[in-house]
Amino acid sequence: MAALVPYHQPAPGVFQWTINDALQLIRERRNLHWQFDRLANRHHNGVWTLIANRVFAATGFAATPQQCRTKWRALKRGYENLTRIIEGNEEDFPIESPNSFDRACFDEMNDEFWMVTGKYLSNLVYK
């Protein structure tokens, strides 16, 4: 009689954002921007949870709130990097070659909605 082989659950698939998922993340972050502006940073976890849930509902892509926050920060860095490249980088910041997400998400982020807040508005007025 053959011995039974114990079942081992397969390793989880590689976690990877698609362009569509990233675009949805930007839209959800824009829709809830007023929450980030109104709440102290230590209370943003609930908003990121809501964003993660909305991204899942819209795309079926399951990301944790922390993964959404991390991707958002990467998208902002990519946007700022591409903006420096386009505008000539007068401040001489280090720049990198833009990746596919930077290019694909640039137009969606072009309104810089995250800068139009009570915290940053004075910076925009005096530029």
Secondary structure, DSSP 4 states (H G I P E B T S, - for coil): -PPPPPP-PPPPPPP---HHHHHHHHHHHHHTHHHHHHS-GGGTHHHHHHHHHHHHHHH-----HHHHHHHHHHHHHHHHHHHHHHHT-TT--------HHHHHHHHHHTT-GGG-STTTHHHHHT-
